[in-house]
Amino acid sequence: MVLAAATASSLRLSLSWVDYLILFVYFAAVIGIGLAARRRVRTSMDFFLSGRSMPAWITGLAFVSANLGATEILGMAANGAEIGMSTLHYYIIGAVPAMVFLGLVMMPFYYGSKVRSVPQFMLKRFGRPAHLVNSLAFAVSNVLIAGINLYAMAIIIEAMIGWPQWVAILVSAGFVLLYITLGGLSGAIYNEVMQFFVIIAGLVPLTIVGLHRVHGWSGLKDALLNTEGISRLHLSAWQGTGIGNVTNPIGANWLAIVLGLGFVLSFGYWTTNFTEVQRAFSAKNMSAARRTPLIGAFPKLFIPFIVVIPGMIAAATVGNQFADGTLEYNHAIPKLIQMYLPSGVLGVAVTGLMASFMAGMAANVSSFNTVFTYDIWQEYIKPRMPDAHYLTVGRVVTAVGVVIGIGTAFLASQFGNIMTYMQTLFSFFNAPLFAVFILGLLWKRMSPAAGLWGYIAGIVAPTVVWIAYLNDESLFGSATAETMYGAIASFVTVIVVSVLVTFVTKPKPVEQLSGLVYGVGTINVTGDAVAGDAAWYRSPALLGTVALVLCVLLYLPFL
């Protein structure tokens, strides 16, 4: 099988020696950070969780950077080109409220219980069977998502620079493997912080130049309205979402958007996806862990202006090439880079894309090796071994995860819009886990058997919905809408099955639920505080409130 790609002539760049020098400096910095981080790796806890020593501003930037992979940069720009301002939902209602909920509500349970992974929280709350299923499901989903980043990187590097796909895959996968194997999570986190700034440096000039070429926001709106297949609904987030009168590009009404995306998919991803939560687990204390997603929420709010807007610029300028199949929507950002950026700036933009792919893949690999080593290998295969054994296993599993990720890149090639593929995976794996967790946190009567069978049923339900949609696409307005309805089906199924199973099975003794269920026991959120944590501007409640207010304000211009 050959990975689908744009024709080389449609995206090929002419990089100067300055552009290649920028790329070389970036890769050298990546390896340098990995080597520096290696000095701190003495135990498995250092390798997998950075010894729980990271300050909040580092983990906060890493938290949002880990999400800035191919699905964010290429996928959200693709959505910007295809469905316009409706893409804002993925950032505002589909991200920030869940990040605030994680910091204020769920992180005290996670960090206070001293678990080393999200599946381990499942182990403490629901027992070994549910824990094993969750660990295996997470491992599968993570290597699938890692493949998305590799696939996206391969098609873009081949088209833009001319490297063969196998070279692009092996080179980038090799660098990710090297710096994670050397420095573990610390290497990944410090690189993610650097990559965050590199990504911003690459996309901000592209947005500014692109807007200038279309004569600003008003010129962009006029150009879009004169583009075939685009209407005023592409310039609004909420118009055309009435129940029974759905005309928006997503093909979903407001209830499906609020419940499917804003609640189930969003909360499922941001509160239970260990790829993200792992960054908060590495924080130095409870205060830093709680502030991690809250700090990450602020840049998250403004990223659509350097990702979605360029996608819309691409629709306005080369929309005919999307329509006739010359370009896929995934090529929106690379096409603009080719069209608008000069030498030097071009190198920064290409480096920014490379950074995004590597950050996304590194996040997946670092969380995969942690869950496999702690939750599968140590728990079920080789328990009670010396710590050095698990450190070695972690490094070996890192290589295995990268190799499997190379294989799953071929699966990602089957999807024209990789964001839709990602949301489909989330509806399968994250949506049911969130439903199990939220019910288990609020209801002490929920039994371990209910956690197991509710979770399994929650995976089956969206799979059935997805298969039904593949056989009859008229069931939903779009593939994106299908993921929202599939997530709702998953959540409802988990709740119903869990409640029914709970009433016929035995719950855990209450004394075993302390710190795992709301209202059972207490969690000391200030016991490990350090100087400065009490400062008013570090208050989690204040940070969360400001983030939510900004959500409302940013929606207003696009109602």
Disulfide bonds with the S-S distance in Angstrom:
none
